[in-house]
Amino acid sequence: MTATAEVSAEPSTDRESPGTGDPSGTTTAERLRLLIQPVLVLVVAGAVIFWAFNRQLTATQLENINPGNVATLIWQHLLITAAVTAIVLAIGIPLGVLVTRPGAKVLRPLFVGIANVGQAAPAIGLLVLLFLLTAQTGFWIGVLPIALYSLLPVLSSTILGIDQVDRSLLDAGLGQGMSRRSLLLRVELPLAVPYILAGLRTSLVLAVGTATLSFLVNAGGLGILIDTGYKLQDNVTLILGSVLAVCLALLVDWLGGLAEFFLSPKGLR
């Protein structure tokens, strides 16, 4: 019980440690936030769409501010985010597990260093470099640099989550005849889930924000509205694109919070 309490105290500062404060109160507050946040986001998004669509628009503005175009750009933005998330999960979690294994810990500085470079480098620089290296544009030229940029939170949180597992739990499992693989799947990863989900939530927000730059390599997204509004000094298009991008980031953050709340093991909530 002591080991579980120590692990559960780390992933989120908003939650009380077992045995202190009012856990039911923090759970209620978290549930209220999860209920209120999407409502506020949808209200703001709906309001800015109504404001933009019910104005006297010029012919140039109508080319950008119309239901079909806005829906397409939102869909492209969501596709970029989904692809980045899939790549980050497919690479970050297995890599994080690998470098916590006794025989592969020597590789940890290498992979963490690569992920650090990916996040330290400006996202726009990564996009331009991949474009220059491949001389191509399109969806994947926009997705891959953003995935590298968003990899570090999931990789580092996976490593941290597994490292925080009490060694006495592993010794007890080995003493009961469990294999290393069983320990990983039944003890280490379940206890690391809150950390991994917190890292994924950060990666998702990074991906949504950075995806606004994907228009530079013809990958689409809401950045097209922002860039068009800026170049044409069209505040309506600029505000519409900016607010929708912010709302999308908050909505994705809410989905990450939802996953963090419901997918964490019940004993660690």
MIDOSE-1310 file (N, C-alpha, C; in nm, 2 decimals, decimal comma, always signed):
residues 269
mtat	+0,08/-0,12/+0,00/+0,00/+0,00/+0,00/+0,08/+0,13/+0,00; +0,20/+0,12/+0,07/+0,29/+0,24/+0,08/+0,34/+0,27/-0,06; +0,38/+0,17/-0,13/+0,44/+0,19/-0,27/+0,34/+0,25/-0,36; +0,21/+0,20/-0,35/+0,11/+0,25/-0,44/+0,08/+0,40/-0,41
aevs	+0,08/+0,43/-0,28/+0,05/+0,57/-0,24/+0,16/+0,66/-0,29; +0,29/+0,62/-0,29/+0,39/+0,70/-0,34/+0,38/+0,72/-0,49; +0,35/+0,62/-0,56/+0,33/+0,64/-0,71/+0,22/+0,73/-0,74; +0,11/+0,71/-0,67/-0,01/+0,79/-0,71/+0,00/+0,94/-0,67
aeps	+0,10/+0,97/-0,58/+0,11/+1,11/-0,55/+0,18/+1,19/-0,65; +0,25/+1,13/-0,75/+0,34/+1,20/-0,84/+0,27/+1,26/-0,96; +0,18/+1,18/-1,04/+0,15/+1,22/-1,17/+0,08/+1,35/-1,18; -0,01/+1,39/-1,09/-0,08/+1,51/-1,10/-0,08/+1,59/-0,97
tdre	-0,05/+1,72/-0,98/-0,04/+1,80/-0,86/-0,18/+1,84/-0,81; -0,29/+1,82/-0,90/-0,42/+1,86/-0,86/-0,49/+1,76/-0,77; -0,43/+1,64/-0,75/-0,49/+1,54/-0,68/-0,43/+1,52/-0,54; -0,51/+1,49/-0,44/-0,46/+1,47/-0,31/-0,40/+1,33/-0,30
spgt	-0,29/+1,31/-0,22/-0,24/+1,18/-0,19/-0,34/+1,11/-0,10; -0,35/+0,97/-0,12/-0,44/+0,89/-0,03/-0,41/+0,92/+0,11; -0,51/+0,94/+0,19/-0,50/+0,96/+0,33/-0,48/+1,11/+0,37; -0,48/+1,20/+0,27/-0,46/+1,34/+0,31/-0,57/+1,42/+0,23
gdps	-0,61/+1,53/+0,29/-0,71/+1,62/+0,22/-0,84/+1,55/+0,20; -0,91/+1,58/+0,10/-1,04/+1,53/+0,06/-1,04/+1,48/-0,08; -1,01/+1,35/-0,09/-1,00/+1,29/-0,23/-1,13/+1,30/-0,30; -1,24/+1,28/-0,23/-1,37/+1,29/-0,30/-1,39/+1,43/-0,36
gttt	-1,34/+1,53/-0,28/-1,36/+1,67/-0,33/-1,28/+1,69/-0,46; -1,16/+1,64/-0,46/-1,07/+1,67/-0,58/-1,13/+1,59/-0,70; -1,19/+1,47/-0,67/-1,25/+1,39/-0,78/-1,37/+1,47/-0,84; -1,45/+1,53/-0,75/-1,57/+1,60/-0,79/-1,53/+1,72/-0,87
aerl	-1,42/+1,79/-0,83/-1,37/+1,91/-0,90/-1,32/+1,87/-1,04; -1,25/+1,76/-1,05/-1,21/+1,71/-1,18/-1,32/+1,67/-1,27; -1,42/+1,61/-1,21/-1,54/+1,58/-1,29/-1,61/+1,70/-1,34; -1,62/+1,80/-1,26/-1,69/+1,93/-1,30/-1,61/+1,99/-1,41
rlli	-1,47/+1,99/-1,40/-1,39/+2,05/-1,50/-1,41/+1,98/-1,64; -1,42/+1,84/-1,63/-1,43/+1,76/-1,75/-1,57/+1,79/-1,81; -1,67/+1,83/-1,73/-1,80/+1,86/-1,78/-1,81/+2,00/-1,84; -1,75/+2,09/-1,77/-1,76/+2,23/-1,81/-1,67/+2,27/-1,93
qpvl	-1,55/+2,22/-1,93/-1,45/+2,26/-2,03/-1,51/+2,24/-2,18; -1,56/+2,12/-2,21/-1,61/+2,11/-2,35/-1,72/+2,20/-2,38; -1,81/+2,22/-2,29/-1,92/+2,31/-2,31/-1,87/+2,45/-2,34; -1,78/+2,50/-2,26/-1,72/+2,64/-2,29/-1,66/+2,64/-2,42
vlvv	-1,58/+2,54/-2,46/-1,51/+2,54/-2,58/-1,61/+2,54/-2,70; -1,72/+2,46/-2,69/-1,82/+2,46/-2,80/-1,89/+2,59/-2,81; -1,92/+2,65/-2,69/-1,99/+2,78/-2,69/-1,90/+2,89/-2,76; -1,77/+2,89/-2,73/-1,68/+2,99/-2,79/-1,67/+2,96/-2,94
agav	-1,65/+2,84/-2,97/-1,63/+2,80/-3,12/-1,76/+2,84/-3,19; -1,87/+2,80/-3,14/-2,00/+2,83/-3,20/-2,02/+2,98/-3,22; -1,98/+3,06/-3,12/-2,00/+3,20/-3,12/-1,91/+3,27/-3,23; -1,78/+3,23/-3,24/-1,70/+3,29/-3,34/-1,74/+3,25/-3,48
ifwa	-1,79/+3,13/-3,49/-1,83/+3,08/-3,63/-1,96/+3,16/-3,67; -2,05/+3,18/-3,57/-2,17/+3,26/-3,60/-2,13/+3,40/-3,63; -2,04/+3,46/-3,55/-2,00/+3,60/-3,58/-1,93/+3,61/-3,71; -1,85/+3,52/-3,75/-1,78/+3,53/-3,88/-1,87/+3,50/-4,00
fnrq	-1,97/+3,41/-3,99/-2,05/+3,37/-4,10/-2,17/+3,47/-4,12; -2,20/+3,55/-4,02/-2,31/+3,64/-4,03/-2,27/+3,79/-4,04; -2,16/+3,81/-4,12/-2,12/+3,94/-4,15/-2,13/+3,96/-4,30; -2,11/+4,09/-4,33/-2,11/+4,12/-4,47/-1,97/+4,09/-4,53
ltat	-1,95/+3,98/-4,59/-1,82/+3,94/-4,63/-1,79/+3,97/-4,78; -1,67/+4,00/-4,80/-1,63/+4,03/-4,94/-1,62/+3,90/-5,02; -1,60/+3,91/-5,15/-1,58/+3,79/-5,23/-1,46/+3,71/-5,19; -1,35/+3,78/-5,16/-1,23/+3,72/-5,11/-1,25/+3,64/-4,98
qlen	-1,32/+3,71/-4,89/-1,35/+3,65/-4,76/-1,43/+3,52/-4,78; -1,53/+3,53/-4,87/-1,62/+3,42/-4,89/-1,55/+3,29/-4,94; -1,43/+3,31/-5,01/-1,36/+3,20/-5,05/-1,30/+3,12/-4,94; -1,27/+3,19/-4,83/-1,22/+3,12/-4,71/-1,32/+3,09/-4,60
inpg	-1,41/+3,18/-4,58/-1,51/+3,17/-4,47/-1,64/+3,12/-4,53; -1,64/+2,99/-4,55/-1,76/+2,92/-4,59/-1,77/+2,78/-4,52; -1,88/+2,72/-4,50/-1,89/+2,60/-4,42/-1,80/+2,49/-4,48; -1,80/+2,47/-4,61/-1,72/+2,36/-4,66/-1,57/+2,38/-4,64
nvat	-1,52/+2,50/-4,66/-1,38/+2,52/-4,64/-1,34/+2,51/-4,49; -1,42/+2,57/-4,40/-1,38/+2,56/-4,26/-1,39/+2,42/-4,21; -1,49/+2,35/-4,25/-1,50/+2,21/-4,21/-1,38/+2,12/-4,26; -1,34/+2,15/-4,38/-1,23/+2,08/-4,44/-1,10/+2,10/-4,36
liwq	-1,08/+2,23/-4,33/-0,96/+2,27/-4,26/-0,95/+2,21/-4,12; -1,07/+2,21/-4,05/-1,08/+2,15/-3,91/-1,05/+2,00/-3,92; -1,11/+1,93/-4,03/-1,08/+1,79/-4,05/-0,94/+1,76/-4,07; -0,87/+1,84/-4,16/-0,73/+1,82/-4,18/-0,65/+1,84/-4,06
hlli	-0,68/+1,94/-3,97/-0,61/+1,96/-3,85/-0,63/+1,84/-3,76; -0,75/+1,79/-3,75/-0,77/+1,67/-3,67/-0,69/+1,55/-3,72; -0,69/+1,53/-3,85/-0,61/+1,42/-3,91/-0,46/+1,43/-3,88; -0,41/+1,55/-3,89/-0,27/+1,57/-3,85/-0,24/+1,53/-3,71
taav	-0,33/+1,58/-3,62/-0,32/+1,55/-3,48/-0,33/+1,40/-3,45; -0,42/+1,34/-3,51/-0,44/+1,19/-3,49/-0,32/+1,11/-3,54; -0,27/+1,15/-3,65/-0,15/+1,08/-3,71/-0,03/+1,10/-3,62; -0,01/+1,23/-3,57/+0,10/+1,26/-3,48/+0,09/+1,17/-3,35
taiv	-0,03/+1,17/-3,30/-0,06/+1,09/-3,17/-0,02/+0,95/-3,19; -0,07/+0,89/-3,30/-0,04/+0,75/-3,33/+0,11/+0,72/-3,34; +0,18/+0,81/-3,41/+0,33/+0,79/-3,42/+0,40/+0,80/-3,28; +0,36/+0,91/-3,21/+0,42/+0,93/-3,08/+0,39/+0,81/-2,98
laig	+0,27/+0,76/-2,98/+0,24/+0,64/-2,90/+0,32/+0,52/-2,95; +0,32/+0,50/-3,08/+0,39/+0,38/-3,13/+0,54/+0,38/-3,11; +0,60/+0,50/-3,10/+0,74/+0,51/-3,08/+0,78/+0,54/-2,93; +0,71/+0,63/-2,87/+0,75/+0,68/-2,74/+0,73/+0,58/-2,63
iplg	+0,62/+0,50/-2,63/+0,60/+0,41/-2,52/+0,70/+0,29/-2,53; +0,71/+0,22/-2,65/+0,80/+0,11/-2,66/+0,95/+0,15/-2,64; +0,98/+0,27/-2,68/+1,12/+0,32/-2,66/+1,14/+0,35/-2,52; +1,04/+0,41/-2,45/+1,05/+0,43/-2,31/+1,07/+0,30/-2,23
vlvt	+0,99/+0,20/-2,27/+1,01/+0,07/-2,20/+1,14/+0,01/-2,22; +1,19/+0,02/-2,35/+1,32/-0,04/-2,39/+1,43/+0,02/-2,30; +1,44/+0,15/-2,29/+1,55/+0,21/-2,22/+1,55/+0,20/-2,07; +1,44/+0,14/-2,02/+1,43/+0,11/-1,87/+1,47/-0,04/-1,84
rpga	+1,49/-0,12/-1,95/+1,53/-0,26/-1,93/+1,68/-0,26/-1,89; +1,72/-0,35/-1,80/+1,86/-0,35/-1,75/+1,96/-0,35/-1,85; +1,94/-0,43/-1,96/+2,04/-0,44/-2,06/+2,05/-0,33/-2,16; +1,95/-0,24/-2,16/+1,94/-0,13/-2,26/+1,95/+0,01/-2,20
kvlr	+1,97/+0,02/-2,07/+1,97/+0,15/-2,00/+2,09/+0,24/-2,06; +2,19/+0,18/-2,11/+2,30/+0,26/-2,17/+2,25/+0,34/-2,29; +2,14/+0,30/-2,35/+2,09/+0,37/-2,47/+2,00/+0,49/-2,43; +1,97/+0,50/-2,30/+1,87/+0,60/-2,26/+1,92/+0,74/-2,30
plfv	+2,05/+0,78/-2,26/+2,09/+0,92/-2,30/+2,08/+0,95/-2,45; +2,11/+0,85/-2,53/+2,10/+0,87/-2,68/+1,96/+0,90/-2,72; +1,86/+0,82/-2,68/+1,73/+0,84/-2,73/+1,66/+0,96/-2,67; +1,69/+0,98/-2,54/+1,63/+1,10/-2,48/+1,70/+1,23/-2,54
gian	+1,82/+1,22/-2,57/+1,89/+1,33/-2,63/+1,83/+1,36/-2,77; +1,80/+1,26/-2,85/+1,74/+1,28/-2,98/+1,60/+1,35/-2,96; +1,52/+1,30/-2,87/+1,39/+1,36/-2,84/+1,40/+1,50/-2,79; +1,51/+1,53/-2,71/+1,53/+1,66/-2,66/+1,56/+1,76/-2,77
vgqa	+1,64/+1,71/-2,87/+1,68/+1,79/-2,98/+1,55/+1,82/-3,07; +1,47/+1,72/-3,08/+1,34/+1,74/-3,16/+1,25/+1,84/-3,10; +1,25/+1,85/-2,96/+1,16/+1,95/-2,90/+1,23/+2,09/-2,89; +1,36/+2,08/-2,87/+1,44/+2,21/-2,86/+1,44/+2,29/-2,99
apai	+1,45/+2,21/-3,10/+1,45/+2,28/-3,23/+1,32/+2,34/-3,26; +1,32/+2,46/-3,32/+1,19/+2,52/-3,36/+1,11/+2,43/-3,46; +0,98/+2,42/-3,43/+0,90/+2,33/-3,52/+0,91/+2,37/-3,66; +0,91/+2,50/-3,69/+0,91/+2,55/-3,82/+1,04/+2,51/-3,89
gllv	+1,15/+2,51/-3,81/+1,28/+2,46/-3,87/+1,28/+2,32/-3,91; +1,21/+2,23/-3,82/+1,20/+2,09/-3,86/+1,12/+2,07/-3,98; +1,01/+2,14/-4,00/+0,93/+2,13/-4,12/+1,01/+2,17/-4,24; +1,08/+2,28/-4,23/+1,16/+2,33/-4,35/+1,27/+2,23/-4,38
llfl	+1,34/+2,18/-4,28/+1,45/+2,09/-4,30/+1,40/+1,96/-4,38; +1,29/+1,91/-4,33/+1,23/+1,78/-4,40/+1,19/+1,81/-4,54; +1,14/+1,93/-4,56/+1,10/+1,97/-4,70/+1,23/+1,98/-4,79; +1,33/+2,04/-4,73/+1,45/+2,06/-4,81/+1,52/+1,92/-4,84
ltaq	+1,51/+1,83/-4,74/+1,57/+1,70/-4,76/+1,50/+1,61/-4,86; +1,37/+1,62/-4,86/+1,29/+1,54/-4,94/+1,24/+1,60/-5,07; +1,25/+1,74/-5,08/+1,20/+1,82/-5,19/+1,05/+1,78/-5,22; +0,97/+1,75/-5,11/+0,83/+1,72/-5,13/+0,75/+1,79/-5,03
tgfw	+0,62/+1,80/-5,06/+0,53/+1,86/-4,96/+0,41/+1,76/-4,95; +0,32/+1,79/-4,85/+0,21/+1,71/-4,83/+0,19/+1,67/-4,69; +0,09/+1,58/-4,67/+0,05/+1,54/-4,53/+0,16/+1,49/-4,45; +0,24/+1,39/-4,49/+0,34/+1,33/-4,41/+0,46/+1,42/-4,39
igvl	+0,48/+1,51/-4,48/+0,59/+1,61/-4,46/+0,55/+1,70/-4,35; +0,42/+1,72/-4,33/+0,38/+1,80/-4,21/+0,37/+1,72/-4,08; +0,34/+1,60/-4,09/+0,31/+1,51/-3,97/+0,45/+1,47/-3,91; +0,54/+1,43/-3,98/+0,66/+1,37/-3,92/+0,74/+1,46/-3,83
pial	+0,77/+1,59/-3,88/+0,84/+1,68/-3,79/+0,76/+1,71/-3,66; +0,63/+1,72/-3,68/+0,55/+1,75/-3,56/+0,55/+1,63/-3,46; +0,56/+1,51/-3,51/+0,57/+1,39/-3,43/+0,70/+1,39/-3,35; +0,81/+1,43/-3,42/+0,94/+1,44/-3,35/+0,93/+1,55/-3,24
ysll	+0,87/+1,66/-3,28/+0,86/+1,77/-3,18/+0,78/+1,73/-3,06; +0,68/+1,64/-3,08/+0,59/+1,60/-2,97/+0,63/+1,48/-2,90; +0,74/+1,41/-2,93/+0,77/+1,28/-2,88/+0,82/+1,29/-2,74; +0,90/+1,39/-2,70/+0,96/+1,39/-2,57/+0,87/+1,37/-2,45
pvls	+0,75/+1,44/-2,44/+0,67/+1,42/-2,32/+0,63/+1,27/-2,30; +0,59/+1,20/-2,40/+0,55/+1,06/-2,39/+0,67/+0,97/-2,35; +0,78/+1,00/-2,42/+0,90/+0,92/-2,39/+0,95/+0,94/-2,25; +0,96/+1,06/-2,21/+1,02/+1,09/-2,07/+0,92/+1,05/-1,96
stil	+0,79/+1,06/-1,99/+0,69/+1,02/-1,89/+0,68/+0,87/-1,87; +0,70/+0,80/-1,98/+0,71/+0,65/-1,98/+0,83/+0,61/-1,89; +0,94/+0,67/-1,92/+1,06/+0,63/-1,84/+1,04/+0,67/-1,69; +0,99/+0,78/-1,67/+0,97/+0,83/-1,53/+0,87/+0,74/-1,46
gidq	+0,76/+0,70/-1,53/+0,66/+0,62/-1,47/+0,71/+0,48/-1,43; +0,79/+0,42/-1,52/+0,85/+0,29/-1,49/+0,95/+0,30/-1,38; +1,04/+0,40/-1,38/+1,14/+0,42/-1,28/+1,08/+0,44/-1,14; +0,96/+0,50/-1,14/+0,90/+0,53/-1,01/+0,84/+0,41/-0,94
vdrs	+0,83/+0,30/-1,01/+0,77/+0,17/-0,95/+0,87/+0,13/-0,84; +0,81/+0,10/-0,72/+0,89/+0,06/-0,61/+0,96/-0,08/-0,64; +1,09/-0,08/-0,62/+1,16/-0,20/-0,65/+1,12/-0,32/-0,57; +1,06/-0,29/-0,45/+1,02/-0,40/-0,36/+0,90/-0,48/-0,42
llda	+0,82/-0,41/-0,50/+0,71/-0,47/-0,57/+0,76/-0,57/-0,68; +0,87/-0,53/-0,75/+0,93/-0,61/-0,85/+0,99/-0,74/-0,78; +1,06/-0,71/-0,67/+1,13/-0,82/-0,60/+1,02/-0,92/-0,55; +0,91/-0,87/-0,51/+0,80/-0,96/-0,46/+0,74/-1,04/-0,58
glgq	+0,73/-0,98/-0,69/+0,68/-1,05/-0,81/+0,77/-1,16/-0,85; +0,90/-1,12/-0,86/+1,00/-1,22/-0,89/+1,00/-1,34/-0,79; +0,99/-1,31/-0,67/+0,98/-1,41/-0,56/+0,86/-1,50/-0,58; +0,76/-1,45/-0,64/+0,64/-1,54/-0,67/+0,64/-1,61/-0,80
gmsr	+0,76/-1,60/-0,87/+0,78/-1,67/-0,99/+0,73/-1,60/-1,12; +0,70/-1,47/-1,11/+0,66/-1,39/-1,23/+0,78/-1,37/-1,32; +0,76/-1,38/-1,45/+0,87/-1,35/-1,55/+0,89/-1,20/-1,56; +1,00/-1,15/-1,62/+1,02/-1,01/-1,64/+0,91/-0,95/-1,73
rsll	+0,86/-1,03/-1,83/+0,76/-0,98/-1,91/+0,63/-0,96/-1,84; +0,59/-1,06/-1,75/+0,47/-1,05/-1,67/+0,48/-0,93/-1,57; +0,60/-0,90/-1,52/+0,62/-0,79/-1,43/+0,59/-0,66/-1,50; +0,64/-0,65/-1,63/+0,63/-0,53/-1,71/+0,48/-0,51/-1,74
lrve	+0,41/-0,61/-1,78/+0,27/-0,60/-1,83/+0,17/-0,59/-1,71; +0,20/-0,65/-1,60/+0,10/-0,66/-1,49/+0,14/-0,56/-1,37; +0,26/-0,52/-1,36/+0,30/-0,43/-1,25/+0,35/-0,30/-1,30; +0,46/-0,30/-1,38/+0,52/-0,17/-1,41/+0,44/-0,08/-1,50
lpla	+0,39/-0,13/-1,61/+0,31/-0,05/-1,70/+0,18/+0,00/-1,64; +0,10/-0,08/-1,56/-0,02/-0,03/-1,50/+0,01/+0,08/-1,40; +0,12/+0,07/-1,32/+0,16/+0,18/-1,23/+0,21/+0,30/-1,30; +0,26/+0,28/-1,42/+0,31/+0,40/-1,50/+0,21/+0,47/-1,58
vpyi	+0,09/+0,41/-1,59/-0,02/+0,46/-1,68/-0,05/+0,61/-1,65; -0,06/+0,65/-1,52/-0,09/+0,80/-1,50/+0,01/+0,89/-1,56; +0,14/+0,85/-1,55/+0,25/+0,93/-1,60/+0,24/+0,93/-1,75; +0,22/+0,82/-1,81/+0,21/+0,81/-1,96/+0,10/+0,90/-2,01
lagl	-0,02/+0,89/-1,95/-0,13/+0,97/-1,99/-0,11/+1,12/-1,98; -0,04/+1,15/-1,87/-0,01/+1,29/-1,85/+0,09/+1,34/-1,96; +0,19/+1,26/-2,00/+0,28/+1,29/-2,11/+0,20/+1,30/-2,24; +0,11/+1,21/-2,26/+0,04/+1,21/-2,39/-0,05/+1,33/-2,40
rtsl	-0,11/+1,38/-2,29/-0,19/+1,50/-2,29/-0,11/+1,62/-2,33; +0,02/+1,63/-2,28/+0,10/+1,74/-2,32/+0,14/+1,73/-2,47; +0,17/+1,60/-2,51/+0,20/+1,58/-2,65/+0,09/+1,62/-2,75; -0,04/+1,59/-2,71/-0,15/+1,63/-2,79/-0,17/+1,78/-2,80
vlav	-0,15/+1,85/-2,69/-0,16/+2,00/-2,70/-0,05/+2,05/-2,79; +0,07/+2,00/-2,77/+0,18/+2,04/-2,86/+0,15/+2,02/-3,01; +0,10/+1,90/-3,03/+0,07/+1,86/-3,17/-0,04/+1,95/-3,23; -0,14/+1,98/-3,16/-0,25/+2,07/-3,21/-0,20/+2,21/-3,24
gtat	-0,12/+2,26/-3,15/-0,06/+2,40/-3,17/+0,04/+2,40/-3,28; +0,12/+2,30/-3,29/+0,22/+2,30/-3,40/+0,16/+2,28/-3,53; +0,05/+2,20/-3,53/-0,01/+2,17/-3,66/-0,06/+2,29/-3,74; -0,07/+2,41/-3,67/-0,10/+2,53/-3,74/+0,01/+2,57/-3,84
lsfl	+0,13/+2,52/-3,82/+0,24/+2,55/-3,92/+0,24/+2,46/-4,04; +0,16/+2,35/-4,04/+0,17/+2,25/-4,14/+0,13/+2,30/-4,28; +0,06/+2,42/-4,28/+0,02/+2,47/-4,41/+0,15/+2,51/-4,49; +0,26/+2,53/-4,42/+0,38/+2,57/-4,49/+0,43/+2,46/-4,59
vnag	+0,40/+2,34/-4,56/+0,44/+2,23/-4,65/+0,32/+2,17/-4,72; +0,21/+2,25/-4,73/+0,09/+2,20/-4,80/+0,02/+2,08/-4,74; +0,03/+2,08/-4,61/-0,04/+1,97/-4,53/-0,18/+2,01/-4,48; -0,22/+2,13/-4,50/-0,35/+2,17/-4,46/-0,36/+2,22/-4,32
glgi	-0,48/+2,23/-4,27/-0,50/+2,27/-4,13/-0,55/+2,41/-4,11; -0,58/+2,45/-3,99/-0,63/+2,58/-3,96/-0,53/+2,69/-3,98; -0,40/+2,66/-3,99/-0,30/+2,76/-4,02/-0,32/+2,83/-4,15; -0,39/+2,77/-4,24/-0,42/+2,83/-4,37/-0,51/+2,96/-4,34
lidt	-0,61/+2,95/-4,26/-0,69/+3,07/-4,23/-0,61/+3,17/-4,16; -0,53/+3,13/-4,06/-0,45/+3,23/-3,99/-0,35/+3,30/-4,09; -0,28/+3,23/-4,17/-0,19/+3,28/-4,27/-0,26/+3,37/-4,37; -0,37/+3,33/-4,42/-0,45/+3,41/-4,52/-0,49/+3,54/-4,45
gykl	-0,55/+3,53/-4,33/-0,60/+3,65/-4,27/-0,48/+3,75/-4,24; -0,37/+3,70/-4,20/-0,25/+3,79/-4,17/-0,20/+3,85/-4,30; -0,19/+3,78/-4,41/-0,14/+3,83/-4,53/-0,23/+3,93/-4,60; -0,36/+3,91/-4,59/-0,46/+4,00/-4,65/-0,51/+4,10/-4,55
qdnv	-0,45/+4,10/-4,43/-0,50/+4,20/-4,32/-0,65/+4,19/-4,31; -0,69/+4,06/-4,31/-0,84/+4,03/-4,29/-0,86/+3,98/-4,15; -0,90/+4,07/-4,06/-0,92/+4,03/-3,92/-1,02/+3,93/-3,90; -1,13/+3,92/-3,98/-1,23/+3,82/-3,96/-1,18/+3,68/-3,98
tlil	-1,10/+3,66/-4,09/-1,04/+3,53/-4,12/-0,94/+3,50/-4,02; -0,86/+3,60/-3,98/-0,75/+3,58/-3,88/-0,81/+3,53/-3,75; -0,91/+3,60/-3,70/-0,97/+3,57/-3,57/-1,04/+3,44/-3,58; -1,11/+3,41/-3,69/-1,18/+3,28/-3,70/-1,08/+3,16/-3,69
gsvl	-0,97/+3,17/-3,77/-0,87/+3,06/-3,76/-0,80/+3,05/-3,63; -0,77/+3,16/-3,57/-0,70/+3,16/-3,44/-0,78/+3,10/-3,33; -0,91/+3,15/-3,32/-1,00/+3,10/-3,21/-1,03/+2,96/-3,23; -1,05/+2,91/-3,35/-1,08/+2,77/-3,38/-0,96/+2,68/-3,34
avcl	-0,84/+2,73/-3,37/-0,72/+2,66/-3,33/-0,71/+2,64/-3,18; -0,73/+2,75/-3,11/-0,73/+2,75/-2,96/-0,84/+2,66/-2,91; -0,96/+2,67/-2,96/-1,07/+2,58/-2,92/-1,03/+2,43/-2,94; -0,97/+2,40/-3,05/-0,93/+2,27/-3,09/-0,83/+2,22/-2,99
allv	-0,73/+2,30/-2,95/-0,63/+2,26/-2,85/-0,69/+2,23/-2,72; -0,79/+2,32/-2,68/-0,86/+2,30/-2,55/-0,94/+2,17/-2,55; -1,00/+2,14/-2,67/-1,09/+2,02/-2,68/-1,00/+1,90/-2,67; -0,88/+1,90/-2,73/-0,79/+1,79/-2,73/-0,74/+1,77/-2,59
dwlg	-0,71/+1,89/-2,52/-0,66/+1,88/-2,38/-0,77/+1,81/-2,30; -0,90/+1,85/-2,32/-1,01/+1,78/-2,25/-1,01/+1,63/-2,27; -1,00/+1,59/-2,40/-0,99/+1,45/-2,43/-0,88/+1,38/-2,35; -0,76/+1,45/-2,35/-0,65/+1,39/-2,27/-0,68/+1,38/-2,13
glae	-0,75/+1,48/-2,07/-0,79/+1,48/-1,93/-0,89/+1,37/-1,90; -0,98/+1,35/-2,00/-1,08/+1,24/-1,99/-1,01/+1,10/-1,98; -0,91/+1,09/-2,08/-0,84/+0,96/-2,08/-0,76/+0,94/-1,95; -0,70/+1,05/-1,90/-0,62/+1,05/-1,78/-0,71/+1,01/-1,66
ffls	-0,83/+1,06/-1,66/-0,92/+1,04/-1,54/-0,98/+0,89/-1,54; -1,02/+0,85/-1,66/-1,09/+0,72/-1,67/-1,00/+0,60/-1,70; -0,88/+0,62/-1,76/-0,80/+0,51/-1,79/-0,69/+0,48/-1,69; -0,67/+0,57/-1,59/-0,58/+0,54/-1,49/-0,64/+0,43/-1,40
pkgl	-0,55/+0,34/-1,35/-0,60/+0,23/-1,26/-0,68/+0,29/-1,14; -0,79/+0,23/-1,11/-0,88/+0,28/-1,00/-0,80/+0,31/-0,87; -0,71/+0,22/-0,84/-0,64/+0,24/-0,71/-0,54/+0,36/-0,71; -0,51/+0,41/-0,83/-0,42/+0,53/-0,84/-0,49/+0,66/-0,86
r	-0,63/+0,66/-0,86/-0,70/+0,79/-0,89/-0,70/+0,87/-0,76
